[in-house]
Amino acid sequence: MVPPLRVLIVDDEAPARARLRDVLADILAEVPTELVGMVANGEEALALLDTCAADVALVDVRMPVLDGVGLAQALGRREAAPAVIFTTAYDDYAVQAFDVAATDYLVKPVRAARLAAALSKVLARKVTADQGAGSPTPRSHFTVTERGRLLRIPREDILYFLADHKYTVARSLDAEYLLDEPLSSIEAELGSQFLRIHRNCLVARTAVVELTQVSDPKGDPAQGRWEIAVAGRGERLAVSRRLLPTVRKALTV
């Protein structure tokens, strides 16, 4: 059973704090949470976090004493700090929010579905971290959020991973999932099961059907490219020339 997320609400307006508390209650069945406190500014939040732990802080941007951005910066200097989700009436602080690595940015009035989706991101990261903590063995499942649901995808179902900007797409036989972690960390963990064929792609070794060279349209073999066929999907993925020797060797072992 997944433990509830410990949530701290930080907002200088009492009605706004009460609304967030009520919305958390509305989505409790979808995203389990436990409210650890409600405070009026960043300094009060830091003081409370000195005495208790939180997994996520719902933080207003404009507050007296210490505003939301200042709080996020202070949390960034702490170990085991909660994730930050900004909840604000203003939409012109989004760039600053992501500069301080906020998980999400919600504009008031905060809707239940939007808050559930944001909290699901935090919950997925927490589950993944808990799975990997203290264990040298690769994880057996990947935890992802999809339409507000928390899904566990068996590792053996994934045929390949494809880097997509700051995210990674995991593709199975009949679906694809968005992972909030870089391809490099997945390779470091699963390098014995997955083979890097390109700077942006890792393929399950068991999913490689064949390695073939595609001729250059002008008939020059030196200019042709190499591809692998992926089992079950009827598609081919490019192999970089730099990694071709490694791929060849892996497939002949």
C-alpha positions as CSV (number, residue, x, y, z in Angstrom):
1,M,0.0,0.0,0.0
2,V,1.3,3.4,-1.0
3,P,1.6,5.7,2.1
4,P,-0.2,9.1,1.9
5,L,1.7,12.2,0.8
6,R,2.4,14.6,3.7
7,V,1.2,18.0,2.5
8,L,2.0,21.5,3.8
9,I,-0.2,24.4,2.7
10,V,1.6,27.8,2.6
11,D,-0.7,30.8,1.9
12,D,-1.2,34.2,3.6
13,E,-5.0,34.1,3.0
14,A,-7.0,32.0,5.3
15,P,-9.8,31.3,2.8
16,A,-7.3,30.1,0.3
17,R,-5.8,27.7,2.8
18,A,-9.2,26.4,3.7
19,R,-10.1,25.8,0.0
20,L,-6.9,23.9,-0.6
21,R,-7.6,21.8,2.5
22,D,-11.1,21.0,1.1
23,V,-9.9,20.2,-2.3
24,L,-7.4,17.8,-0.8
25,A,-10.3,16.1,1.0
26,D,-12.2,15.9,-2.3
27,I,-9.4,13.9,-4.0
28,L,-8.4,11.8,-1.1
29,A,-9.6,8.6,-2.7
30,E,-7.6,9.4,-5.9
31,V,-4.4,10.7,-4.3
32,P,-4.0,9.8,-0.6
33,T,-2.7,12.7,1.5
34,E,-2.1,13.7,5.1
35,L,-2.2,17.4,6.0
36,V,0.8,18.2,8.2
37,G,0.1,22.0,8.6
38,M,-1.2,25.3,7.2
39,V,0.9,28.4,7.6
40,A,0.8,32.0,6.3
41,N,4.3,32.6,4.9
42,G,7.6,31.1,3.9
43,E,9.3,31.7,7.3
44,E,6.5,29.9,9.1
45,A,6.8,27.1,6.7
46,L,10.6,26.7,7.3
47,A,10.0,26.8,11.1
48,L,7.3,24.1,10.8
49,L,9.6,21.9,8.6
50,D,12.2,22.1,11.3
51,T,9.9,20.1,13.5
52,C,8.1,17.8,11.0
53,A,8.5,16.4,7.6
54,A,6.5,17.0,4.4
55,D,6.5,15.4,1.0
56,V,5.0,18.4,-0.8
57,A,4.3,22.0,-0.1
58,L,1.4,23.9,-1.8
59,V,2.8,27.4,-1.9
60,D,1.4,30.8,-2.8
61,V,3.7,33.1,-4.6
62,R,2.9,36.5,-3.2
63,M,3.2,36.5,0.6
64,P,4.6,38.8,3.2
65,V,7.9,38.2,5.1
66,L,9.1,35.4,2.8
67,D,7.3,34.9,-0.5
68,G,6.9,31.6,-2.4
69,V,9.9,31.9,-4.6
70,G,12.1,32.7,-1.7
71,L,10.7,29.7,0.2
72,A,11.4,27.4,-2.8
73,Q,15.0,28.7,-3.0
74,A,15.5,28.1,0.8
75,L,14.1,24.6,0.4
76,G,16.4,23.9,-2.4
77,R,19.3,24.3,0.0
78,R,17.9,21.7,2.4
79,E,18.3,18.0,2.3
80,A,15.0,15.9,2.1
81,A,13.0,19.1,1.3
82,P,9.4,18.7,0.1
83,A,8.5,19.2,-3.5
84,V,7.0,22.6,-4.3
85,I,3.7,23.1,-6.2
86,F,2.9,26.8,-6.6
87,T,-0.8,27.8,-6.2
88,T,-1.3,31.4,-7.1
89,A,-3.8,33.8,-8.6
90,Y,-1.1,35.2,-11.0
91,D,0.1,33.4,-14.1
92,D,3.2,35.7,-14.6
93,Y,5.5,33.9,-12.2
94,A,5.7,30.6,-14.1
95,V,9.2,31.1,-15.4
96,Q,10.5,31.9,-11.9
97,A,8.7,28.9,-10.5
98,F,10.4,26.5,-12.8
99,D,13.7,28.3,-12.3
100,V,13.5,27.0,-8.7
101,A,12.5,23.5,-9.9
102,A,8.9,23.6,-8.9
103,T,7.0,20.4,-9.6
104,D,4.0,22.3,-11.0
105,Y,2.3,25.7,-11.2
106,L,-1.4,25.9,-10.5
107,V,-3.5,29.1,-11.1
108,K,-6.3,29.8,-8.6
109,P,-9.0,28.8,-8.2
110,V,-7.3,25.4,-8.0
111,R,-9.4,22.7,-9.6
112,A,-9.5,19.2,-8.1
113,A,-8.4,17.4,-11.2
114,R,-5.5,19.7,-11.7
115,L,-4.3,19.3,-8.2
116,A,-4.7,15.6,-8.3
117,A,-2.5,15.5,-11.4
118,A,0.2,17.6,-9.8
119,L,0.2,15.6,-6.6
120,S,0.4,12.3,-8.6
121,K,3.7,13.5,-10.1
122,V,5.1,13.8,-6.6
123,L,3.6,10.5,-5.5
124,A,5.1,8.7,-8.5
125,R,8.6,10.1,-7.8
126,K,8.3,9.1,-4.1
127,V,7.2,5.5,-5.0
128,T,10.1,5.2,-7.5
129,A,12.6,6.6,-4.9
130,D,11.3,4.2,-2.2
131,Q,11.6,1.3,-4.6
132,G,15.2,2.1,-5.3
133,A,16.3,3.0,-1.8
134,G,18.8,0.7,-0.3
135,S,18.4,-1.9,-3.0
136,P,21.2,-2.7,-5.6
137,T,18.8,-4.7,-7.8
138,P,17.0,-2.9,-10.7
139,R,13.4,-2.0,-10.1
140,S,10.8,-4.4,-11.4
141,H,8.2,-1.7,-12.2
142,F,8.1,1.9,-13.4
143,T,5.5,4.1,-11.7
144,V,3.8,6.7,-13.9
145,T,0.8,8.9,-13.8
146,E,-1.8,8.9,-16.5
147,R,-5.0,11.0,-16.4
148,G,-4.7,11.3,-12.7
149,R,-4.1,7.6,-12.1
150,L,-1.0,6.0,-10.7
151,L,0.1,3.1,-12.9
152,R,2.8,0.4,-12.3
153,I,4.3,-0.7,-15.6
154,P,6.3,-4.0,-15.4
155,R,9.9,-3.5,-16.6
156,E,9.7,-6.6,-18.9
157,D,6.8,-5.0,-20.8
158,I,8.9,-2.1,-21.9
159,L,10.5,-2.6,-25.4
160,Y,12.5,0.6,-25.5
161,F,13.0,4.1,-23.9
162,L,13.2,7.2,-26.0
163,A,14.5,10.6,-24.7
164,D,12.1,13.4,-25.3
165,H,13.6,16.7,-24.1
166,K,13.6,16.5,-20.3
167,Y,11.3,13.5,-20.2
168,T,11.7,9.9,-21.3
169,V,9.0,7.9,-23.3
170,A,8.7,4.2,-22.4
171,R,7.1,2.2,-25.1
172,S,5.5,-1.3,-24.7
173,L,3.9,-3.5,-27.3
174,D,0.7,-1.4,-27.4
175,A,1.2,1.7,-25.3
176,E,3.6,4.5,-24.3
177,Y,4.2,6.2,-21.0
178,L,5.9,9.5,-20.0
179,L,8.6,9.1,-17.3
180,D,9.9,12.1,-15.4
181,E,13.5,10.9,-15.3
182,P,16.4,11.2,-17.7
183,L,17.5,8.4,-20.0
184,S,21.0,8.4,-18.4
185,S,19.7,7.3,-15.0
186,I,17.6,4.5,-16.5
187,E,20.7,3.3,-18.4
188,A,22.8,3.4,-15.2
189,E,20.2,1.2,-13.5
190,L,19.2,-1.1,-16.3
191,G,22.2,-1.3,-18.5
192,S,22.4,-5.1,-18.3
193,Q,18.8,-5.4,-19.7
194,F,18.8,-2.5,-22.1
195,L,21.2,-1.6,-24.9
196,R,21.9,2.0,-25.9
197,I,21.7,2.2,-29.7
198,H,21.6,6.0,-30.1
199,R,22.2,9.0,-27.8
200,N,18.4,9.2,-27.3
201,C,17.4,5.5,-27.3
202,L,17.7,2.4,-25.1
203,V,16.3,-0.9,-26.4
204,A,15.5,-4.1,-24.4
205,R,18.1,-6.6,-25.5
206,T,15.4,-9.2,-25.8
207,A,13.3,-7.0,-28.1
208,V,16.0,-6.7,-30.9
209,V,15.0,-8.8,-33.8
210,E,17.7,-7.9,-36.3
211,L,20.4,-5.4,-37.2
212,T,20.4,-4.3,-40.8
213,Q,22.0,-1.7,-43.0
214,V,19.8,0.5,-45.1
215,S,21.4,1.4,-48.4
216,D,22.1,5.0,-49.4
217,P,19.6,6.1,-52.1
218,K,22.6,6.7,-54.4
219,G,23.9,3.3,-53.8
220,D,26.9,4.2,-51.6
221,P,27.3,1.6,-48.8
222,A,29.5,4.0,-46.8
223,Q,26.7,6.5,-46.6
224,G,24.0,4.0,-45.6
225,R,22.5,3.9,-42.1
226,W,22.0,1.0,-39.6
227,E,18.7,0.1,-38.0
228,I,17.3,-2.5,-35.6
229,A,13.9,-4.1,-35.9
230,V,11.8,-4.1,-32.6
231,A,9.9,-7.2,-31.8
232,G,6.2,-6.9,-32.1
233,R,5.9,-3.3,-33.1
234,G,6.8,-3.5,-36.7
235,E,9.1,-0.5,-36.5
236,R,12.8,0.1,-37.0
237,L,15.1,2.4,-34.9
238,A,18.2,4.1,-36.0
239,V,21.6,3.0,-34.7
240,S,24.3,5.7,-34.4
241,R,27.6,5.0,-36.2
242,R,29.4,5.7,-32.9
243,L,27.5,3.0,-31.1
244,L,27.4,0.5,-34.0
245,P,30.4,-1.6,-32.8
246,T,29.0,-1.8,-29.3
247,V,25.6,-2.9,-30.6
248,R,27.1,-5.5,-33.0
249,K,29.1,-7.0,-30.1
250,A,26.2,-7.1,-27.8
251,L,24.1,-8.9,-30.4
252,T,26.7,-11.6,-31.0
253,V,27.2,-12.5,-27.4
